[in-house]
Amino acid sequence: MRHALPILLGIVLLAFSQSRSVPAAKGFVPKEGFVPNSAVAVQVAEAVLTPVYGNDMVMSERPYTATLKEGTWVVVGTVPCVPRGTVCPGGAGEVWIAKSDGRIMYMTHLQ
C-alpha cells in the first residue's frame, strides 16, 4: 500500500500534464514573411538593439541599411563620425533577422 500512493500520484500528475498541453496554433502567415522589406527589418533591428545598447547609441548610428541574404535580413548601422565623411574608429550595431518569421538570429555591436 505504501508503494501504491507514489505510483498513483505519478499517474495523476502525468494525466494532468497531458490534458494541459496546448495544441499547435494555425495562425496567419504572410506570403512575403513577417519581415517583408528592408524598412521593417530596420524597425525590428532598432527595437532589439535599443534595450541592450541604449536609445542614444542606436539613434546615433542611423541610417541603418538592410540587405537580404538567403532569407536573412542583415541590418547594419552607420558608424557615427564628426565631421561626417571622415574615417572614424568604432563600430555599429548589427542584427540578422529571419525574413520568414522575424527570429533574431544574431546581434552584436561591432567595435
C-alpha positions as a printed NumPy array, in Angstrom:
array([[  0.   ,   0.   ,   0.   ],
       [  2.898,   2.377,   0.792],
       [  4.297,   1.959,  -2.727],
       [  0.931,   2.385,  -4.438],
       [  0.498,   6.031,  -3.357],
       [  3.58 ,   7.417,  -5.172],
       [  2.675,   5.424,  -8.299],
       [ -0.913,   6.672,  -8.209],
       [  0.278,  10.245,  -7.661],
       [  2.65 ,   9.903, -10.641],
       [ -0.171,   8.665, -12.884],
       [ -2.442,  11.552, -11.834],
       [  0.293,  14.123, -12.464],
       [  1.088,  12.604, -15.862],
       [ -2.576,  12.627, -16.876],
       [ -2.957,  16.251, -15.721],
       [  0.117,  17.381, -17.662],
       [ -1.133,  15.617, -20.825],
       [ -4.532,  17.306, -20.62 ],
       [ -2.952,  20.771, -20.234],
       [ -0.877,  20.668, -23.442],
       [ -1.655,  23.45 , -25.9  ],
       [ -2.477,  22.471, -29.478],
       [ -0.382,  23.996, -32.25 ],
       [ -1.869,  27.288, -33.415],
       [ -2.629,  27.731, -37.092],
       [ -2.431,  31.495, -37.395],
       [ -1.93 ,  33.73 , -40.399],
       [  1.478,  33.646, -42.1  ],
       [  2.112,  36.475, -44.603],
       [  3.123,  35.366, -48.113],
       [  6.205,  37.637, -48.042],
       [  7.137,  36.656, -44.472],
       [  6.785,  38.599, -41.25 ],
       [  9.668,  40.913, -42.218],
       [  8.797,  41.591, -45.868],
       [ 11.067,  44.519, -46.667],
       [ 14.129,  46.477, -45.584],
       [ 12.13 ,  49.204, -43.805],
       [ 10.51 ,  46.638, -41.492],
       [ 13.888,  44.932, -40.963],
       [ 15.398,  48.243, -39.808],
       [ 12.49 ,  48.837, -37.411],
       [ 12.911,  45.371, -35.899],
       [ 16.686,  45.822, -35.585],
       [ 16.33 ,  49.178, -33.816],
       [ 13.709,  47.675, -31.49 ],
       [ 16.01 ,  44.861, -30.346],
       [ 19.194,  46.956, -30.194],
       [ 17.687,  49.724, -28.035],
       [ 17.16 ,  47.793, -24.759],
       [ 20.688,  46.398, -24.958],
       [ 22.76 ,  49.349, -26.178],
       [ 20.538,  52.309, -25.296],
       [ 18.423,  54.676, -27.345],
       [ 21.148,  57.338, -27.713],
       [ 23.64 ,  54.897, -29.237],
       [ 21.087,  53.257, -31.541],
       [ 19.823,  56.622, -32.82 ],
       [ 23.389,  57.89 , -33.345],
       [ 24.044,  55.009, -35.743],
       [ 21.295,  55.952, -38.191],
       [ 20.875,  55.363, -41.034],
       [ 20.713,  51.58 , -40.845],
       [ 20.963,  49.538, -44.029],
       [ 19.228,  46.203, -44.523],
       [ 20.401,  43.675, -47.083],
       [ 18.581,  40.401, -47.788],
       [ 20.96 ,  37.416, -47.926],
       [ 19.484,  33.927, -48.396],
       [ 16.272,  34.695, -46.484],
       [ 18.006,  36.661, -43.721],
       [ 17.961,  40.429, -43.357],
       [ 21.397,  41.715, -42.333],
       [ 20.885,  45.131, -40.761],
       [ 23.944,  47.277, -40.019],
       [ 24.184,  50.761, -38.557],
       [ 26.405,  53.592, -39.738],
       [ 29.498,  54.411, -37.696],
       [ 28.918,  57.908, -36.32 ],
       [ 31.602,  60.35 , -37.46 ],
       [ 32.158,  64.017, -36.643],
       [ 32.725,  65.648, -39.023],
       [ 30.635,  63.469, -41.341],
       [ 32.503,  61.769, -44.162],
       [ 35.753,  61.257, -42.273],
       [ 37.126,  57.835, -41.334],
       [ 36.236,  57.187, -37.707],
       [ 37.164,  54.403, -35.302],
       [ 34.397,  52.459, -33.664],
       [ 31.597,  50.219, -34.759],
       [ 27.863,  49.937, -35.171],
       [ 25.031,  47.599, -34.309],
       [ 24.379,  44.573, -36.486],
       [ 21.311,  42.327, -36.387],
       [ 20.41 ,  39.284, -38.513],
       [ 16.649,  38.73 , -38.818],
       [ 14.834,  35.801, -40.442],
       [ 12.56 ,  37.197, -43.17 ],
       [ 10.048,  34.358, -42.82 ],
       [  9.295,  34.559, -39.092],
       [ 11.205,  37.527, -37.638],
       [ 13.559,  35.464, -35.456],
       [ 16.633,  37.316, -34.267],
       [ 19.421,  35.04 , -35.437],
       [ 22.417,  37.153, -34.397],
       [ 23.039,  40.503, -32.757],
       [ 26.218,  42.381, -31.915],
       [ 27.732,  45.805, -31.696],
       [ 30.971,  45.798, -33.628],
       [ 33.78 ,  47.756, -32.031]])
